[in-house]
Amino acid sequence: MNLIPRLKKPFYLHFEWLALSIALVTMAILNPESTANSICPLDLLGFENCPGDGLGKSMAFSFRGKISESFQAHPAGLPAILIMLTRIGSIFKRNLQFSKTEEMSNEDI
């Protein structure tokens, strides 16, 4: 029995919403006032500018209700949160429909 085919469906159903949720929680607990290490891969590789520079701080400020600071850090912070939440919701909706159709197909057997 091959393990890979059995893991494909749970991976397909759950990986993206879990990754997005972890990213949102990380941004929510991130201290936006901190000047600590960056999590930008380009910054870690030694590049000077990161395309999303300030996006994490902007999201962290948004979670704290500091909208003006959020917009100053990066104008896309609040929209990024809304887009991620919308995507998580659409994944849950897809998974719910998938589980209903799977239950119906199991009843036919």
C-alpha positions as CSV (number, residue, x, y, z in Angstrom):
1,M,0.0,0.0,0.0
2,N,1.4,3.3,-1.1
3,L,1.3,6.2,1.4
4,I,1.6,9.0,-1.2
5,P,-1.9,8.6,-2.8
6,R,-3.5,8.5,0.7
7,L,-1.8,11.8,1.7
8,K,-2.7,13.6,-1.5
9,K,-6.3,14.3,-0.6
10,P,-5.7,15.6,3.0
11,F,-2.8,17.7,1.7
12,Y,-5.0,19.1,-1.1
13,L,-7.9,19.9,1.3
14,H,-5.9,21.3,4.2
15,F,-2.5,22.6,3.3
16,E,-3.4,26.0,1.9
17,W,-5.8,27.1,4.7
18,L,-3.4,25.9,7.3
19,A,-0.5,27.8,5.8
20,L,-2.6,31.0,5.4
21,S,-3.8,30.6,9.0
22,I,-0.3,30.2,10.3
23,A,0.8,33.3,8.4
24,L,-2.1,35.3,9.8
25,V,-1.4,34.2,13.4
26,T,2.3,34.9,12.9
27,M,1.5,38.4,11.7
28,A,-0.9,38.9,14.6
29,I,1.7,38.1,17.2
30,L,4.5,39.9,15.5
31,N,5.7,43.0,17.3
32,P,5.5,45.7,14.6
33,E,7.6,48.1,16.7
34,S,10.5,45.6,16.7
35,T,13.5,46.2,14.5
36,A,14.6,42.5,14.9
37,N,15.4,40.1,12.1
38,S,13.5,40.1,8.9
39,I,11.7,37.0,7.6
40,C,12.1,38.1,4.0
41,P,14.0,35.4,2.1
42,L,15.6,38.0,-0.2
43,D,16.8,40.0,2.9
44,L,18.2,36.8,4.4
45,L,20.1,36.2,1.2
46,G,21.7,39.6,1.5
47,F,19.6,41.6,-1.0
48,E,19.1,45.2,0.1
49,N,15.4,45.6,-0.9
50,C,12.5,43.2,-0.4
51,P,9.4,43.7,-2.5
52,G,7.1,43.1,0.5
53,D,9.2,45.3,2.8
54,G,6.9,46.4,5.6
55,L,4.0,44.1,4.7
56,G,4.3,42.0,7.8
57,K,4.6,45.1,10.0
58,S,1.6,46.6,8.2
59,M,-0.5,43.5,8.9
60,A,0.7,43.4,12.6
61,F,-0.4,47.1,13.0
62,S,-3.7,46.3,11.4
63,F,-4.4,43.5,13.9
64,R,-3.7,46.0,16.6
65,G,-6.2,48.5,15.1
66,K,-3.5,51.0,14.2
67,I,-4.7,51.6,10.6
68,S,-2.7,54.8,9.9
69,E,0.6,53.1,11.0
70,S,-0.4,50.1,9.0
71,F,-0.8,52.1,5.9
72,Q,2.5,53.9,6.4
73,A,4.3,50.6,6.8
74,H,2.8,49.2,3.6
75,P,-0.5,50.1,1.9
76,A,-1.4,46.5,1.1
77,G,-1.4,45.3,4.7
78,L,-5.1,45.4,5.5
79,P,-6.1,44.3,2.0
80,A,-3.7,41.3,2.4
81,I,-5.5,40.3,5.6
82,L,-8.9,40.5,3.9
83,I,-7.7,38.6,0.9
84,M,-6.2,35.8,3.1
85,L,-9.4,35.6,5.2
86,T,-11.5,35.4,2.1
87,R,-9.4,32.7,0.6
88,I,-9.6,30.7,3.9
89,G,-13.3,31.0,3.8
90,S,-13.5,29.9,0.2
91,I,-11.4,26.9,1.0
92,F,-13.7,25.9,3.9
93,K,-16.7,26.3,1.5
94,R,-15.0,24.1,-1.1
95,N,-14.0,21.5,1.6
96,L,-17.6,21.4,2.9
97,Q,-19.0,20.9,-0.6
98,F,-16.4,18.2,-1.3
99,S,-17.3,16.4,2.0
100,K,-21.0,16.5,1.1
101,T,-20.4,15.0,-2.4
102,E,-18.1,12.4,-0.9
103,E,-20.8,11.4,1.6
104,M,-23.4,11.2,-1.1
105,S,-21.1,9.0,-3.2
106,N,-20.5,6.7,-0.2
107,E,-24.2,6.4,0.3
108,D,-24.6,5.2,-3.3
109,I,-22.2,2.3,-2.7
